[in-house]
């Protein structure tokens, strides 16, 4: 299989990209990982372009699909906004009132320089509540940060808190082997909130070529890519009955 060897070689990512991606998804303390994001901020967009990272595009498209009307004044919160890749995609689709939060000061600095956000705040979700009032946003996005060692699944209720009744939440996670335990835990939380009447599922779409895999073990059936999933939920307009 000379051709397949050549194809595999073409797929190989530059070692630097692989290491930087592996580092932020690796184990260790969160504060240490946030520092890695600070350092990574300058190279981040180049690196994710090399990864063919499609999540920002897919999430923005999914959210645009969920909105029944052109969202001239819709207020959106981009959680773990990074350098603003999601904001770029949302802007192209007519969402202009964007707020962002991220745990990394370095990433926020880059996001600020895009001029796409009306408000940016530092917040380490999972360790502290979102610095926003309840029922404040027409939509809340979390693209890419719901994964092993990043935002804990328990933070989902905090995302719901700041969403207006009838508002949308768009979440993504990866389906690569090392994230499957987290993904199962996330889906259990999502289903439980649906059972409680907190929200309704609008969409759950598995996407095969989510981004390039950083190792053979992580890739889906030797494709060199990992898969991912986009979820869109709508917060129920009637508050759920309190249990107990």
C-alpha positions in Angstrom: 0.0 0.0 0.0 2.5 2.6 -1.1 -0.3 5.1 -1.9 -1.8 4.8 1.5 1.6 5.4 3.2 2.0 8.5 1.1 -1.6 9.6 1.9 -0.9 9.0 5.6 2.3 11.1 5.4 0.3 13.9 3.8 -2.1 13.7 6.7 0.5 14.0 9.4 0.3 17.2 11.3 3.4 19.3 12.2 4.8 18.0 15.5 4.4 21.5 17.0 0.7 21.6 16.3 0.3 18.1 17.7 2.1 18.9 20.9 0.2 22.2 21.5 -3.1 20.5 21.0 -2.2 17.5 23.1 -1.0 19.8 25.9 -4.2 21.6 26.4 -6.3 18.4 26.3 -3.9 16.6 28.6 -4.2 15.9 32.3 -2.9 18.2 35.0 -4.2 21.2 36.8 -6.6 23.5 35.1 -4.6 26.6 36.0 -1.6 25.1 34.2 -3.7 24.4 31.1 -5.1 27.9 31.1 -1.5 29.2 31.1 -0.8 27.0 28.1 -3.8 28.6 26.3 -2.3 32.1 27.2 1.0 31.0 25.5 -0.9 29.4 22.6 -3.1 32.4 21.8 -0.7 33.8 19.1 -0.5 30.5 17.2 -3.9 29.2 17.9 -5.7 30.2 14.7 -2.9 28.9 12.5 -2.9 25.6 14.4 -6.6 25.0 14.2 -6.5 25.9 10.5 -4.0 23.1 10.1 -6.4 20.8 12.1 -9.2 21.7 9.7 -11.2 22.5 12.8 -14.8 22.8 11.6 -16.6 23.2 15.0 -17.0 27.0 14.9 -18.5 26.9 11.4 -20.8 23.9 12.2 -22.0 25.4 15.5 -22.8 28.8 13.9 -24.7 27.1 11.1 -26.7 25.0 13.6 -27.6 28.0 15.7 -28.6 30.0 12.6 -30.9 27.1 11.6 -32.5 27.2 15.0 -33.4 30.9 15.0 -36.8 31.4 13.3 -36.0 35.1 12.5 -32.9 37.1 11.4 -31.4 37.9 14.8 -30.8 41.7 14.5 -30.8 42.3 18.2 -30.3 38.8 19.6 -27.9 38.8 22.4 -25.4 35.9 22.4 -22.9 34.6 24.9 -19.9 32.8 23.5 -18.5 30.7 26.4 -14.8 29.7 26.2 -14.6 32.1 23.2 -10.9 31.7 22.7 -9.6 34.0 20.0 -13.0 34.7 18.5 -13.3 32.0 15.8 -17.0 31.4 16.7 -17.6 35.2 16.7 -16.3 35.4 13.1 -18.7 32.7 12.0 -21.7 34.2 13.9 -21.0 37.7 12.5 -21.1 36.4 9.0 -24.6 35.0 9.8 -25.9 38.3 11.1 -25.4 37.9 14.9 -23.8 41.1 16.0 -24.6 41.4 19.7 -21.9 39.1 21.1 -20.5 38.7 24.6 -17.7 36.4 25.4 -16.0 34.7 28.4 -12.9 32.7 28.6 -10.6 31.4 31.3 -7.4 32.5 29.5 -6.3 36.2 29.6 -4.2 35.6 26.5 -7.1 34.3 24.5 -9.3 37.2 25.6 -6.7 39.7 24.5 -6.9 38.2 21.0 -10.7 38.1 21.0 -10.7 41.8 22.0 -8.5 42.7 19.1 -11.1 41.3 16.6 -13.6 44.0 17.6 -16.4 41.4 17.2 -17.5 41.4 20.9 -19.4 44.0 22.7 -18.3 42.6 26.1 -15.6 40.2 27.2 -15.0 38.9 30.7 -12.6 36.4 32.2 -14.4 33.4 33.8 -13.2 29.8 34.5 -16.5 28.0 34.1 -16.9 25.1 36.5 -14.9 26.9 39.2 -17.0 30.0 39.2 -20.5 31.1 38.0 -20.9 33.1 34.8 -20.6 36.8 35.7 -24.0 37.4 34.1 -27.6 37.8 35.3 -30.2 35.1 34.9 -32.2 34.9 31.7 -30.0 37.4 29.9 -29.2 35.8 26.6 -31.2 34.7 23.5 -28.5 32.1 22.8 -25.5 30.6 24.6 -22.7 28.8 22.7 -20.0 26.5 24.0 -17.9 25.3 21.1 -14.9 23.0 21.8 -14.6 23.5 25.6 -16.9 20.6 26.7 -14.3 17.9 27.0 -12.2 15.9 29.4 -10.3 18.1 31.8 -11.9 21.3 30.5 -15.4 22.5 31.3 -17.1 20.0 33.7 -20.6 18.7 32.7 -22.0 20.1 35.9 -21.6 23.6 34.4 -24.4 23.0 31.9 -27.0 24.2 34.5 -25.1 27.5 34.7 -25.4 27.9 30.9 -29.2 27.3 31.2 -29.4 29.9 34.0 -28.3 32.8 31.8 -30.4 31.8 28.8 -33.8 33.5 28.3 -36.9 31.2 28.4 -37.3 30.1 24.7 -33.6 30.9 24.0 -31.2 28.4 22.5 -28.1 26.7 23.7 -25.6 25.3 21.2 -23.0 22.9 22.6 -20.3 20.8 20.9 -18.1 17.9 22.0 -15.7 15.5 20.4 -16.3 11.8 19.8 -12.6 10.6 19.8 -11.7 7.7 22.1 -10.2 9.7 24.9 -13.3 11.9 25.2 -15.9 9.1 25.1 -16.3 8.9 28.8 -16.9 12.6 29.1 -19.3 12.6 26.1 -21.4 9.9 27.8 -21.5 11.8 31.0 -22.5 15.0 29.1 -25.3 13.2 27.2 -26.6 11.9 30.5 -26.7 15.5 31.9 -28.4 16.8 28.7 -31.0 14.0 28.8 -31.7 14.5 32.5 -32.4 18.2 32.0 -34.8 17.3 29.2 -36.6 14.8 31.4 -37.0 17.6 34.0 -38.6 19.9 31.4 -35.7 22.4 31.5 -35.2 22.4 27.8 -36.0 20.5 24.6 -33.6 19.0 22.0 -33.7 20.8 18.7 -30.8 19.0 17.1 -28.0 16.5 17.8 -25.8 16.0 14.8 -22.8 13.7 14.6 -20.2 15.0 12.2 -17.5 12.7 10.9 -14.7 15.0 9.8 -14.8 17.3 12.9 -11.0 17.9 12.8 -7.8 16.1 12.1 -6.7 13.6 14.7 -3.5 14.3 16.5 -2.6 10.6 16.7 -3.5 7.3 15.0 -5.2 6.1 18.2 -7.6 9.0 18.3 -8.6 8.8 14.6 -11.9 7.3 13.4 -11.3 4.0 11.5 -7.9 5.2 10.2 -9.3 8.3 8.5 -6.9 10.6 10.1 -9.9 12.6 11.4 -11.9 12.5 14.6 -15.7 13.0 14.7 -17.7 15.3 16.9 -21.2 16.3 17.7 -23.3 19.5 17.7 -26.3 19.8 20.1 -28.9 22.5 20.0 -31.4 22.8 22.8 -34.2 25.3 23.4 -34.9 26.4 27.0 -38.5 25.7 27.9 -40.5 28.9 28.3 -42.3 27.5 31.4 -40.1 26.9 34.4 -39.8 23.2 35.3 -41.5 22.0 38.5 -39.1 21.8 41.4 -38.6 18.3 42.6 -39.1 17.3 46.2 
